[in-house]
Amino acid sequence: MTKTLITIATLLFIPVSYADTIDQQITTDDGREILLKADGRWEYRSTDRFANTDDGRRVRLKEDGSWAYTGNAPLKSKTQVRTADLDIKLNKVVIETYRKKTQKSARIKTQTVFYVQLNNSTQAKAAINIEDSDAALVEVMDNNGKIYPVLSIKPVLSLKAGSSKLQPGAETILTIRAEKSPSIFDDVKSMEVSFKAGIYGIKNTVSLSQKVTDFENVEVDGFE
């Protein structure tokens, strides 16, 4: 009880400017859902409480003593974002280099490839369309603000035969291939891939990034 009172008291001191535009739903330290209203007021959403399992799932603890999984536990880091239904993780970034030899020199072409893992929660209510990924809703950019055009988005792990959708409880890895790569003269420290609202059922833009020093480099025989 004391912990709950302390948490609620803390909420009263949240600056009005932080929540003066839209309502926000948060979870207190003791697992209760609270709605922060744009007009400066707040209220409990329910008498249920919430907890996270070690494997990243969200559990609703009901007042009647029962419980149920509700989806993923929220998570946000530079390489991973987890919503209630979708877990998106940047596994690695690879710079592919093709050297085409000519009589006097070699022409060099590069592409930057992001390997992104998608996991559709077992509690998700709908499948995710993977095959028709809209490249216009994916953006690749370096920390200097330079945009690298997205060339293709393809699944590495095949989906079930005859299906173009990622079903609840299933996962796949996508390759997001962008034209060119940072030059050593650009002083690029990191690159990010952003998924805009609308793709894969995402409601808000999700950005994943990695330091250039962690990139892998491979030589290839050509590009498609």
N, C-alpha and C positions, 0 to 999 in steps of 0.2 A: 504494500500500500504506500509506504514511504517513497519507494522508487517511482511509482506512478505519479505521485504528487510533485516530486522533483522534476520529472520529465515535463509535465503539464506546465509547471511554473516557468520552465525554460522557454516553452513555446510562446509565452506571453511577451517575451522580450525580443522576438524575431522582428527585425526592422520591417516597417510597413512597406517600404519600397521593394522588398524581396517578394512580396506576394500581392502586389497591388494591381496586377493585370489579369491573372487567371487563378482559378481554384487549383490547389495542389493537394494530392493525397500522399501522406507520409506514414511511416510506421515508427512508433515510439520504441524506446529501449526495452520495454517489457512486452513488445509484440503486439500492441494495439494499433489499429488503423485510425488515423485522424485526418479529417478534411480541413485544410487551411483555406479559408474563403478569401476572395479578393477584397471583401469589405472589412477585413481585419478580424473577423470572428473565426472560431474553429468549433468542430463538433466530432464526436466519435462516429465512425462509420458503422460499427457493430460491436457487440460484446465479445466477438471471437478474438483470438490472439493468433499470432503467426510466428513461425520459427523456420530456420533453414537447416537442412540436413548436410552432412559432410560431403555428399556427392553433388551438392548444388541445387537441390530441389526445395520448393517452398511448400510448407505444411500449414494448413488451417486447423487450429485447435479450437473446437467448438465448445460452447458453454455447457452442452449436455454431456460432455465427456468423450464425444467421438472426434475423429480427425479425418482429414482428406488431403491428398496432394492437390495443389492448385496450379502447378507449373514450375518454371525455373525460379530460383532465387535471383533477384536483380544483382548484376555485376557490371562494372565498367572499369576498364583499364586501357592502356595504350594498344594492347594486342588482342583484347577480348571484350565483347559486350554481350550481356545476356539479358534478354527481355523475358516476359512470362512464357512466351511460346518458342522463341528462337534464340539459339546460342551461336554467336558468330565469332570465330577465332582466326587470327592471322597466324598461320603456321610458319611461313617463311617467305622471303622475297629473293628472287633469282634474277641476275642480270645475264641475259643470253647474248653472246657476241658471235657474229658471222663475219669472217674475213674472206673476201673474194679477191683472189690474186689476179693482178693484171700484169702486163709486160713490164711496167716500170715500178708499180707500187701495189698496194692492197687497199681495196675499198672496205671500210668497216661499217657494219650496221649493228645496232643493238636494240633490244627490247627488254622491258622490265616486266617480270611475271610475279604476280601476287598469288600465293596459295592460301585460300581461305576455306576453312572448315565450317559447314553449316549443320546444325543439329536441331531438328524439329522436335519439340518436347512431346513426350507421350501423352501429355494432357492437352495438347493443341487440338483445336476443334476443326481445323482444316489443313489440307495438304498445301504445299508450296510449289508453284510452277517454276521449274528450274530451266527447262529447255529454251523458253522464250524470254530469257533475261534481256532487259532493255539496257543497252550500253549507255543510253542517254541519261540513265539514272545512276550511273557509277562514274566517279571522277577520281583521277589519279593526279596528285600534286606533290611538289617537294616543299620543304620548309621555307623556301624563298618565294613561294606563290606561283611558280611555273607549273602550267598544266601540261600533262602528257596524255594525248588522245588515247582513249580505250579502243583497242582493235577487236577484241573478242572476249567472250565470257563462256567458258566451257566446263562441264563437270569432268573431273578426273576419275572419280568412282562412278561406275555405271549404276543407273537406277534400275528398278525391277523391269524386266522385259515388257515392252509395250506401254510403259509409263513414262511420262515426262514430268512427274510431280514427286516431291519429297513428302512422303507420308508421315503422319505423327509417329514418333519413335524412331525415325530413320535419320541417317546422316550422309553427307557427301562432301567432297572437296571440290571447290571451283578454282579454275585458273583465270585470273583477270590479267589479260595481256595488254600492255601499254606500249605505244610507239616511243622508241629511243630510251635513253637512260641519262642520268646526270653526268656531266663532264667533270673532269678533275679540276677544271678552272672555274666551275660554278660555286664551289665551296658549299655544297649541299650536305647537310647534317642528317636529314631524315626524309622519308617519303611516306605518304599516307594514301590509303584508298578509302573513299567515302561512298556509302550506299545511301541514296536519297530516299525520302519518304515515298512510299508507293511500291517499291520493289520488295519482293518477298514478304509482303504484308507489314513492312516496317512503317511505323507511324512518325518517327523522327529520324533525322539523318544520323547514321552510325559511321564513325571514322576510326580506322585502325591504322597504326603507324609503326615503323621500325627504323632504327638507326642504320645509316648507310654502312657503317662498319660491321654490321651483322649480316649484310647481304651475302649471298652465295654468287659465285661467278663461274659460268660454264661456256665452253666453246661449242658452237653448233654448226651443222653443215649447211644450214639455210633456214629460211622462214617460209611458211605457207603463203 
